[in-house]
Amino acid sequence: MIYKHSKSTKFRAENQFKTIKATVIFTCASLIFFSTVESAIAHHPMGGITPANFWEGLLSGMGHPIIGIDHLAFVVAVGLIAATIPNGILILASFLATAMLGTGIHLLSIDLPLTEIAIAFSVVVFGVMLAFKQKLNTLLLIIFAGIAGIFHGYAYGEAIIGAEMTPLLAYLIGFTAIQLFIALLAMKFTELVSNYWQNQFLALIRFLGLAISAIGVVFFTNAIL
C-alpha cells in the first residue's frame, strides 16, 4: 500500500510538472510571437497621452513593464536568477533602484545612446546565464542588473515626459511596484518548482533561460535593423 501510494504521488507530481511545462512553453511562445510586433507601442501604455493625475500615472507605470515584452522578460529573468543564488534579492534591489534613476536621466533630457540595443542585450545576457548556469558572482550580477536598470528606466521615462509631479511620482511607484511583484512571483515559482520537482528543476530553468534569451534576440535584431 505504501509503495502504491508513493507511486501514485510520483505520477501526480510528474503530470503536474508536465502541465506546468506545457503552460510555460505556450506562454513563452506567445511572448516571442508578440515581441515581433513593433516594439515602440510598448513604451506608451496610455496610447502616447501623458498621464494627467495620480491614477493615470500609477496605471501607466504599472502597464509599461507588462506590455513591454522585453522589460517583462528581463524582470522575470532577474527574479529567477535572484531565487537561485545567495543574497539574490540584492540583484532585484539594484535593478529597481537604477530603473528609477534611468527615468530621472530621461526626464533631465540627458541623452542615453543605444537604449533599445542595451535593453535587448540585457535580456539576452540574463537569459543565457539562466540557460547555461554556472557559478554566478553576486557582485557582478548586482552591477550588471544596475546598469541594465538605467537603460530600462530610461525607456520608461519616455511615457512620462511633460507630466506634473503627482502623476510622475505615481508613475515611479507604479512601475517599481509591478516589477517587484513580477520578480517576487518568479522567485516564488522557482522555489515551488525546486521543492516539488527537483529532478526537472534545472531543465525547466534552462528552458526558461533559452526562451528569455530568444525574446532578447528578437528585440536586439529589431533594434539593429
C-alpha positions in Angstrom: 0.0 0.0 0.0 2.8 2.4 0.9 4.5 1.6 -2.4 1.3 2.2 -4.4 0.7 5.5 -2.6 4.3 6.6 -3.3 4.0 5.6 -6.9 0.6 7.4 -7.3 2.1 10.6 -5.7 5.0 10.5 -8.0 2.7 10.0 -11.0 0.6 13.0 -10.0 3.7 15.1 -9.5 5.0 14.2 -12.9 1.7 15.1 -14.5 1.6 18.4 -12.7 5.1 19.2 -13.9 4.1 18.3 -17.5 1.2 20.7 -17.2 3.4 23.5 -15.8 5.9 22.8 -18.6 3.2 23.0 -21.3 1.9 26.2 -19.8 5.4 27.7 -19.7 6.1 26.6 -23.3 2.8 28.2 -24.5 3.4 31.4 -22.6 7.0 31.7 -23.9 5.9 31.0 -27.4 3.3 33.7 -27.2 5.7 36.2 -25.7 8.2 35.5 -28.5 5.5 35.9 -31.1 4.2 39.2 -29.7 7.8 40.5 -29.3 8.0 40.6 -33.1 5.3 43.3 -33.1 6.5 46.9 -33.4 8.2 47.4 -30.0 7.5 51.2 -30.0 3.9 50.7 -28.8 5.2 49.1 -25.6 6.6 52.4 -24.5 3.2 54.1 -24.4 0.7 52.4 -22.0 -1.7 55.4 -22.3 -1.5 55.4 -26.1 1.0 58.2 -26.1 -1.0 60.5 -23.8 0.9 61.9 -20.9 -0.7 61.0 -17.5 -2.5 63.9 -16.0 -3.3 62.7 -12.5 -2.2 60.2 -9.8 -4.3 57.3 -11.0 -3.3 57.7 -14.7 0.3 57.9 -13.6 0.0 54.8 -11.4 -1.7 52.7 -14.1 0.7 53.9 -16.8 3.6 52.9 -14.6 2.2 49.5 -13.9 1.4 48.9 -17.5 4.7 49.7 -19.0 6.8 46.7 -17.7 3.9 44.4 -18.6 3.1 45.3 -22.2 6.8 45.9 -22.9 7.7 42.3 -23.6 11.4 43.0 -23.4 11.1 44.6 -20.0 8.8 41.8 -18.7 11.2 39.1 -19.9 14.1 40.9 -18.1 12.2 41.3 -14.8 11.2 37.6 -14.9 14.9 36.7 -15.5 16.0 38.8 -12.6 13.5 37.1 -10.3 14.6 33.6 -11.5 18.3 34.3 -11.0 17.7 36.1 -7.7 16.0 32.9 -6.4 18.9 30.6 -7.2 21.8 32.5 -5.6 22.6 33.7 -2.1 21.6 37.3 -1.4 19.8 37.3 -4.8 17.3 39.9 -3.5 20.2 42.5 -3.8 20.1 42.0 -7.6 16.5 42.9 -7.7 17.0 45.9 -5.4 19.8 47.1 -7.7 17.7 46.9 -10.8 14.7 48.6 -9.2 16.7 51.5 -7.8 18.6 52.2 -11.0 15.4 51.9 -13.1 14.1 55.0 -11.2 17.5 56.6 -11.8 17.2 55.9 -15.5 13.8 57.5 -15.7 15.2 60.6 -14.0 18.0 60.7 -16.5 15.5 60.8 -19.3 13.4 63.5 -17.6 16.5 65.6 -17.3 16.8 65.4 -21.1 20.2 63.6 -20.9 20.7 61.5 -24.0 21.4 57.9 -23.4 22.5 56.3 -26.7 21.7 52.8 -27.9 19.0 52.3 -25.3 16.9 49.7 -27.2 20.0 47.7 -28.1 21.2 47.8 -24.5 17.8 46.7 -23.2 17.6 43.8 -25.7 21.2 42.8 -24.9 20.5 42.7 -21.1 17.6 40.3 -21.8 19.8 38.1 -23.9 22.6 38.0 -21.3 20.3 37.2 -18.4 18.5 34.6 -20.4 21.8 32.9 -21.4 23.0 33.0 -17.7 19.8 31.1 -16.8 20.1 28.6 -19.6 23.8 27.8 -19.1 24.0 28.4 -15.3 27.5 28.4 -13.9 28.6 29.7 -10.5 27.5 33.3 -10.9 29.2 36.1 -9.0 26.6 38.0 -7.0 28.5 41.3 -7.1 28.9 41.2 -10.8 25.2 40.4 -11.2 24.3 43.3 -9.0 26.4 45.7 -11.1 25.1 44.3 -14.4 21.5 44.5 -13.1 22.1 48.1 -12.0 23.5 49.1 -15.4 20.5 47.3 -17.2 18.1 49.1 -14.8 19.4 52.5 -16.0 18.5 51.7 -19.6 15.2 50.1 -18.8 14.3 53.1 -16.6 15.4 55.4 -19.4 12.9 53.8 -21.7 10.2 54.1 -19.1 10.8 57.8 -18.9 9.5 58.3 -22.5 5.9 57.8 -21.4 6.0 60.4 -18.6 7.8 63.3 -20.2 5.9 66.6 -19.6 3.9 65.2 -16.7 3.3 67.1 -13.4 4.9 66.0 -10.2 1.9 64.0 -8.9 1.5 61.7 -11.9 5.2 61.5 -12.2 5.6 60.1 -8.6 2.7 57.8 -9.2 4.4 56.5 -12.4 7.6 55.7 -10.5 5.6 53.9 -7.8 3.6 52.0 -10.4 6.5 50.6 -12.4 8.6 49.9 -9.3 5.7 48.1 -7.6 4.7 45.9 -10.6 8.3 44.9 -11.3 8.8 44.0 -7.6 5.6 41.9 -7.8 6.6 40.1 -11.0 10.1 39.4 -9.8 8.9 38.1 -6.4 6.4 35.9 -8.3 9.2 34.5 -10.4 11.2 33.8 -7.2 8.2 32.0 -5.6 7.7 30.0 -8.8 11.4 28.9 -8.7 11.1 27.9 -5.0 8.0 25.8 -5.6 9.4 24.1 -8.7 12.7 23.3 -6.9 10.8 21.9 -3.9 8.3 19.7 -5.7 10.0 18.8 -9.0 13.7 18.7 -8.1 14.6 16.3 -10.9 13.2 18.5 -13.6 14.1 21.9 -12.0 17.3 22.5 -13.9 15.7 21.5 -17.2 12.8 23.9 -16.7 15.1 26.8 -15.7 17.3 26.1 -18.7 14.3 26.2 -21.0 13.1 29.5 -19.5 16.5 30.9 -19.9 16.6 30.0 -23.6 13.1 31.4 -24.1 14.0 34.7 -22.4 17.2 35.0 -24.5 15.2 34.3 -27.6 12.9 37.2 -26.8 16.0 39.4 -26.3 17.4 38.2 -29.7 14.2 39.3 -31.4 14.3 42.7 -29.9 18.1 43.0 -30.5 17.5 42.3 -34.2 14.7 44.8 -34.4 16.8 47.4 -32.7 19.7 46.9 -35.1 17.6 46.8 -38.2 
